[in-house]
Amino acid sequence: MELASKYNPADVEGKWYQYWLDNKLFSSKPDGREPYTVVIPPPNVTGVLHMGHMLNNTIQDILIRRARMEGKNACWVPGTDHASIATEAKVVNKLAGQGIKKTDLTRDEFLKHAWEWTEEHGGIILKQLRKLGASCDWDRTAFTMDEERSESVIKVFVDLYNKGLIYRGVRMVNWDPKALTAL
């Protein structure tokens, strides 16, 4: 067998990454080993990886792989965030390109467009992380607006409200004149 004079990642990386995924080498199930978990601070559904993501995810991947080599039950949980304000801006711009104003839509109609945007663009960053060889437990991928997490957020907010730790009132923190909303 002759070795190539130059390393060609396409000949090697995809094959081995698929082998790792097929053999569930990044999967984690509770057992007697010391647990070690990292949850990706979820990137939003509006864009692609940038240098900040890369630095953060590289460090996380190093820590998770080290924990695995130390025999810990390492779990790196991937996910994405709805980035509501940023997503709204992207959807409003897309609709404007189609001649549709947000104010002409009902809340449900606008949410339909927002979910379509999320389904189309929401997985880009996670696909990029896979391409880079990130050792996440991909079966645990979550989205901050999925049913389970949304229910948890509502439960926590109601609990905090009932304990008097947060309140609801007419307050304006910041006004966005383009989106016409209080932030």
C-alpha positions in Angstrom: 0.0 0.0 0.0 1.4 3.3 -1.0 0.9 6.4 1.2 -0.2 9.6 -0.5 2.4 12.4 -0.5 -0.3 14.8 0.8 -3.0 14.3 3.4 -6.4 14.4 1.9 -9.0 14.8 4.7 -11.9 13.7 2.4 -10.3 10.3 2.2 -10.2 9.8 5.9 -12.3 12.1 8.1 -15.8 11.3 6.7 -15.2 7.5 6.9 -13.9 7.6 10.5 -16.6 10.0 11.8 -19.3 7.8 10.3 -17.7 4.8 12.0 -17.7 6.7 15.4 -21.4 7.6 14.9 -22.4 4.1 13.7 -20.8 2.6 16.8 -22.3 5.2 19.2 -18.9 6.2 20.5 -20.2 9.6 21.5 -23.3 8.2 23.2 -23.8 8.4 26.9 -26.1 6.4 29.1 -26.2 6.7 32.9 -24.0 4.0 34.6 -21.6 3.7 37.5 -18.9 5.9 36.1 -18.3 9.4 37.2 -20.6 11.7 35.0 -19.1 14.5 33.0 -21.5 16.6 31.0 -21.2 19.7 28.9 -24.2 21.4 27.3 -23.4 23.5 24.3 -24.5 27.1 24.9 -26.9 26.8 22.0 -26.2 28.6 18.8 -29.2 30.3 17.3 -31.0 29.2 14.2 -30.2 32.3 12.2 -26.7 31.7 11.0 -23.6 29.7 10.6 -20.6 29.0 12.7 -18.3 31.9 13.4 -14.9 32.1 15.1 -16.5 32.5 18.6 -18.5 29.3 18.1 -15.4 27.5 16.9 -13.2 28.5 19.8 -15.9 27.6 22.3 -16.8 24.2 20.7 -13.1 23.3 20.2 -12.5 23.8 23.9 -15.6 21.8 24.8 -14.7 19.0 22.4 -11.2 18.8 24.0 -12.7 18.6 27.5 -15.2 15.9 26.6 -12.6 13.8 24.8 -10.3 14.1 27.7 -13.0 13.0 30.1 -13.8 10.0 28.0 -10.1 9.0 28.0 -10.1 9.3 31.8 -13.0 6.8 31.9 -15.7 9.2 32.8 -19.3 8.9 31.5 -18.9 11.9 29.2 -21.9 13.5 27.5 -21.7 16.5 25.3 -25.3 17.7 24.6 -25.9 19.6 21.4 -28.8 22.0 20.7 -29.9 25.1 19.1 -31.7 28.2 20.4 -34.6 30.0 18.8 -32.9 33.4 19.1 -36.3 34.9 19.0 -35.4 38.6 18.2 -32.8 37.7 15.6 -35.0 35.1 14.0 -37.9 37.5 13.9 -35.7 40.0 12.1 -34.7 37.4 9.5 -38.3 36.3 9.0 -39.5 39.9 8.7 -36.8 40.6 6.1 -37.7 37.4 4.2 -41.4 38.4 4.2 -40.6 41.9 3.1 -38.8 40.4 0.1 -42.0 38.7 -0.8 -44.0 41.9 -0.4 -45.6 40.8 3.0 -45.6 43.1 6.0 -45.5 41.5 9.5 -48.3 43.8 10.6 -50.6 42.2 7.9 -50.3 38.8 9.5 -51.9 37.3 12.6 -49.6 36.0 15.3 -50.3 32.4 14.2 -49.6 33.2 10.6 -46.3 34.9 11.6 -45.3 32.0 13.8 -45.9 29.6 10.9 -43.4 31.6 8.9 -41.0 31.6 11.8 -41.2 27.8 12.2 -40.6 27.4 8.5 -37.5 29.5 8.8 -36.3 27.4 11.8 -36.9 24.2 9.9 -34.9 25.5 6.9 -32.0 27.1 8.7 -32.1 25.7 12.2 -29.7 22.8 11.6 -27.0 24.5 9.7 -24.6 25.1 12.6 -25.1 21.5 13.9 -24.4 20.1 10.5 -21.2 22.2 10.4 -20.2 20.8 13.8 -20.7 17.3 12.5 -18.6 18.1 9.5 -15.8 19.3 11.9 -16.0 16.0 13.8 -17.6 17.3 17.0 -18.0 14.4 19.4 -21.6 15.3 20.6 -24.2 12.8 21.7 -26.3 13.6 18.6 -29.3 11.6 19.9 -29.7 14.2 22.6 -30.0 17.2 20.3 -32.5 19.7 21.6 -34.1 22.9 20.5 -35.0 25.6 23.1 -38.5 25.9 21.6 -39.3 22.2 21.4 -42.3 21.1 23.5 -40.3 19.6 26.4 -38.1 22.7 27.0 -41.0 25.2 26.4 -43.0 23.4 29.1 -40.1 23.5 31.5 -39.6 27.3 30.9 -43.2 28.0 31.5 -43.2 25.9 34.7 -40.2 27.7 36.0 -41.5 31.2 35.2 -44.9 30.4 36.8 -43.1 29.0 39.9 -40.8 32.1 40.2 -43.9 34.4 39.8 -45.8 32.5 42.4 -42.8 32.8 44.8 -42.8 36.6 44.2 -39.3 36.4 42.7 -40.4 37.9 39.4 -43.3 40.2 38.5 -45.2 41.1 35.4 -46.0 44.8 34.8 -46.0 47.5 32.2 -42.3 48.1 31.9 -40.2 49.0 28.9 -36.6 47.9 29.1 -35.6 48.9 25.6 -37.6 49.8 22.5 -36.7 48.4 19.1 -38.1 50.9 16.6 -37.8 48.5 13.6 -39.4 45.5 15.2 -41.8 47.8 17.2 -41.3 45.7 20.3 -40.0 46.1 23.9 -36.9 44.1 24.6 
